[in-house]
Amino acid sequence: MNLTVKDMAEFLNVSEKTIYRMIQNETIPCFKAGGQWRFDKNEITSWIEDTRAFSKKVSIDEPSLEDEEIISVGEFIQRGGVHYDIAVDTKKAVILSCLERIKERIPVLDTQKLLALIMEREALCSTAVGHGIALPHPKSFKTFTDISYVALCHLERPMPFGALDKEDVNTLFFIFPRSERRFLRIQAMLLRLLKDDEVLHNVKQLSHPDTLCKILFKKEAEIFNKC
């Protein structure tokens, strides 16, 4: 179910002006349909869980100097890498396997500690966002990376993930941010990009990392320069 700006304002009990400011600041998952901003209710449900967890540290409406830095999902994936053929077992085992593979590229990760935090978040609400994609992340981050990363992991085969659309997951994005606020912005931008048919197709078809990042750079320029 998709919501309008008016629906979101009523749902969050804020003004429509606040919703547009959140769109401009890239802090809320959204996409355009027929030239109008829309919000996927399932994504918003998960997003609310995250903003509640981060609310003591993050104001979703107030800008900061840190957030004036450029956020680019394409660049972050170049840093975090694309990882293929992750063995499938339980959800917990799959997430651990992904983290161990990612650690080869980001050696500062404490995989066991991060795994526990991610599973705590999964217990609240599945991080599957539809189309066989999930964005596993902690309920609240305890440590951060010096620069932001996004890692993309493809599983050997789809597996149940508790998705609201009932589709098994075979594609996982992991976000490693510089701060809680930055996580929310990267998450919102990534979800918006995944609404684009060309981006979704290349993510799901296991396109070469260079090809995928090239498309992401193009789509970021098309979409976010028009916000």
N, C-alpha and C positions, 0 to 999 in steps of 0.2 A: 504493500500500500504506500502510495506517495502522498506527501503533504505539501501544501503551499506555504508561502511565507506567512500568510495570515494564520494558517493552521498552527505553524510552529510558534508564532508569537503567543497564541492562546495556550498552546501546550506547555510552553515554558513560562507563561505568565510574565512576558516582557513585551516591549513595544516592537512593532515591525521595524522601526529604525534600528533597534538593537540587533535584530536578526540580520539586517543588511550589513551592519557594522561587523558582525561575526563572520559573515560571508566574505567581506572585504579583507578581514584579518586572517582568513583561512583557518578558522578555529572550529568550524562546524561542518560535518560531512554533508555535501550537497551536490547537485548537478543541474544542468539546464535541459529542459524539454520544451520545445516550441518557443524558445526564447525566454522562458520563465524559469526561475529557480524552483527546484523541487527537492524534497527530502525523503529518503527511504526510511520508513518507520522502523524497520528492523535494525538498520544501522544506527538510527538515533537512539534506540533503546540501549544498545551496547555503548554508544558514545556517552550517554548519561551516566552509566556506571563508572566510566573512566573519569568524567569531570567531577563526579561526587568524590571519588578516591583522591583526586588531585586538588580539590577545592581549597584546602588549607594553604596550599603553596602557589596556586595559580589563579589568576583572575582572567576569565575567558574574554572579558570585554576590554581590558586595559592593555594598551601596547607597551612594549618595553624596548630599550635600546638593543637588546640581544636579538629581538624579533625583527629588527630592521635588516638583519643579515639575510642574504638570499637563501631560500630553501629550494633545493632541486632534488626531486626523487631520482631522476636519472643519474645525477652525480653521486648521490648517496648509494645507489645500487652498484655503481662502478667501484666504490670503496668497499662495500660489504660483499659483493660477489653474487653469482648465481650458482647454485649447488644442485646437482642432479642425482637421481637414483637413490634417494634416502630410503633405507629399508623400513618396511611397514610392520608395526606390531600394535601395541596399545598407544593411545594418545600420548601418555607420559613418555613412553619409550621413543616415540617418533620425535617429540619435541627435544628430548635429550640428544638424540642422534643429530638433529639439525644443529643444535647449539655446539656440539663437539666438532661438527664439520666447519661451522662458522668460526670457531675458535682458531682454526688454522690460519684464518685471515685477520682476526681481531684477537690477538693473544691475551688481552687484558681481561677477558670474560671469566667470571667465576660461574661455570656452567651449573654446578649443583645448586648454588644459592639462587641463581636466576631461574632455574627449573622450578624450585619450590614456590617462588613468587608468581611465576606464570600459571602454575597449577592452581594456586589460590584464586587467581583471576578467573580461570576457566570454571571453577566451582560456582562462581556467581552467575556467569552467563557465557555461553560459548562465544569465542572470538571469530567463528565462521561468519563470513559476510555475504555468502551466496556465490553461485557459479563455481562451486568447488574450491573456494579461496578462503583462507583464514589468516588473521593477523594476531598470532599469539603474543601477549605482552603481560607484564606484571600488573597487579592491582595498583601498586604504587612503586615507582623506581626507588631503589636505595642508593645506587651508584650510577654514574654517568660516564660517557666517553668524552674525550677531549674534543672530538669532532663527531658529527652525526653520521651514522651508517644505516643502510637498509640492506638486508640480505634476503634473497629470494631462494626458496628451497622447493624442489619438485620431488614428490614421492614416487616410489616404484609403481604404485597403483593407488587408487582412491581408497579412503578409509572413513568410517563414521566419525563425525566430529560434533554432533549435536547441532547441526545447522538448522535454522528455522525453515529454510526451504527444503530440508530433508535430503539435500544433495551431498554425497560423500566428498571429502576434501582431498585434493592431491597437490595443492599449491599453497605454500605458506610464505608470508612476508614477515620478517622480524625487523622491528625498528629499534635502533640503539641511539638514543638522543643525547644531546648536551644538557637538556633540562626537561622537567615535566611539561612546561609550556611548549617547548619545541616538539615534544612527542605529539601533543594534541594537534599542532599545526601540520606536522608531517603526515599523521594519520588522516586528517581531513583532506589534505591534498592527494594522498594516495587513493583514498576512496573515491574522490571525484574523478581522478584519472581512470580508475577501473570502470567507470560508467561509459567510457569511450569504447566503441566497438573495435577500433583498430588496436588500441592498447590491450583490451581484454583478449582479443584473438591471438596476439603475439605472446602474451603471457601464457596462455593455455596451450599454444602450439609449440612451446619450448624453443622459441626463436633464439638464435645466437645472441649472447649478451650484448655484443656491439650493436646488433640490429635493434634489439629491444630498447637499449638506452638512447639510440638515435631517434626512435619513435617517441620516447618519453620526452626528450628535449623539445621535439617539434610540437608535441601536444601541450607541454607546459607553456610554450610561447603563445600558442593559439588560445588556450583557455584562460590562463591566469593573467595575461596582459589585458584581458577584456573585463576583468572583475570590476 
